[in-house]
């Protein structure tokens, strides 16, 4: 076999049409072997003799796409000093573009013998672990372009590749649970009819099913257990894992882009699947443990701010390079439109504290590729000082956990909620205005993958996670949920009606709030997980979306209501403003009324006492469509209809008065007290000053044409 010197960059395996360049970083290694794996179980070892700046490299002519490979690292095995090199362990390439196979969790994938954590295990892991794959980078993207949908026009839809497609009745069996399933016309048609502009996919980086879960007959369904930051997860490919998963993912992105739908990836750069000091040796640990991971004062152990056993070392230039190279790869080569960063506070821990001036943020800010796509933070982790909602730099948007909590509290009837709810409804200026951000920095959601579904939020007071095998100890215990009078399933018509109304209240509130709304997949069908609020290990019908059969006798009112609310938002710029409200008339808009006003149910302007009243759970909000201060893309004035949003979150019916002097006649557009939620036709007319009754826990939206 010919072995040429090759190049130090790019890292990983790079096929150029005639052969493949291999490059891997390790400061700890004394010697590294590239192992070419054959289908008969044998391997050919090639020592990487060329070394520059701790990067070992070689070029092998004739090595083609589909070739499986791994590394064996010869170096110190001294856990007490933070070193865990062991040449008996076949290691994944951190830059592998595809990964083949799975782990069978034999003792050989660990660096020690079971029951003897201080021992050294020299069993060969190759037959029991995954392998890296050389891929063909060439793909015909045609005229594909990133949609680049502005945030104020964005409607996010959080979904799981398998969960969204596994039970779809119109998908062929072989496409269910795959990237190809996402690209199927039936799935894309649903998303476009719903009004979705961006699909936020739960992790698709190659992840690992934990040993503990596999032994329990479960799996890491959610996928927050990454081992390959460049490789699409191979189990989601319908036709092979020797690079086919890369082609299939690209085809899905291309199909979604043609429909105008962006693809945003939920990414997990805060930790890896290798876990704590008792975890397996799969890649980073065996290559250079001390350079990749944040070690404790005793370097045998790991500092863990993620709750998973380890945290990546965010002050290591090689870790930062890995993350930035990965992000650029997914944008430039895979054409994704943005990222949602799991436990993003950990990425800001350059030393101990969460620091918005950390190197990671500096690198993202100046990067000409990554800085131009959507960047969404989950602004917390489990470490000290880890709750950082509102504290990320101006380039970033954030999952607004305070929005979720406040909206849930309002509709379940918690006292002293109105004032904070008003802030959340109008874009959370208290969180984002002081650092130059806009309402669009707030990613609003009431449900997501983590926690109750929308149906379960109004059906359960307590979590019911027994199927997870942890005696119902896992998952959040404080869900801010309310079961409406019965725990779980019931055939009581009054409770069922109230639950449906509450779901409509949540959807309407979400879609009419300033900021960027995010729906959780299946909530438009009132999907249930049976009260499981931590279904991370439930790769089954507990978590999969149950789609209604076309033509079947199925209640579609929830779907139709959700569609109507999404399109109401898209049709009216007053619900998706790019600047915060001023709370006064806006100069140059030819309107003497304030851009926003707040009223008691009696139609009188809210006073400080009204805001602070513990019992207050109802109000009216006036949104002035004639006083939008931001201009259109060509500098033109934006004008819209005006709206009154009337909230009655109390249990009793209340009489509301339509505020006078804000419009002579209004049309009822939304009434969540109705089973369908939306007023058919042109809407019933009500006059300024008119009184009408709203039942408990309901919402009404009135419109005054411009």
Buried (B, 14 or more C-beta within 10 A) or exposed (E): EEBEEBBBEEBBBBBEEEBBBBBBBBBBBEBBBBBBBEEEEEBEEBBBEBBEEBBBBBBBEEBEBBBBBBBBBBBBBBBEEBBBBBBBBBBBBBBBBBBBBBBEBEBBBBBBBEEEEEEEBEBBBBEBBBBBBBBBEEBEEEEBEBBEBEBBBBBBBBBBBBBBBBBBEBBEEEBBBBBBBBBBEBBBEBBBEBBBBBBBBBBBBBBBBBBEBBEEEBBBBBBBBBBBBBBBBBBBBBEBBBBBBBBBBBBBBBBBBBBBBBBBBBBBBBBBBBBEBEBBBBBBBBBBBBBBBBBEEEBBBBBBBBEBBBBBBBEBEBBBEBBBBBBBBBBEBBBBBBBBBBBBBBBBBBEEEBBEEBBBBEBBBEBEEBEEBBBBBBBBBBBEEBBBBBBBBEBBBBBBBBBBBBBBBBBBBBEBBBBBBBBBBBBBBEBBBEEEBBBBBBBBBBBBBBBBBBBBBBBBBBBBBEBBBEEBEBBBEEBBBBBBEBEBEBEEEEBBEBBBBBBBBBBBBBBBBBBBBBBBBBBBBBBBBBBBBBBBBBBBEBBBBBBEEEEEEEEEBBBBBBBBBBBBBBEBBBBBBBBBBEEEBBEEBEBEBBBBBBBBBBBEEBEEEBBEBEEBBBBBBBBBBBBBBEEEEEEEEBBBBBBBBBBBBBEEBBEBBBBEEBBEEBBBBBBBBBEBBBBEEEBBEBEBEBEEEBBBBBBBBBBBEE
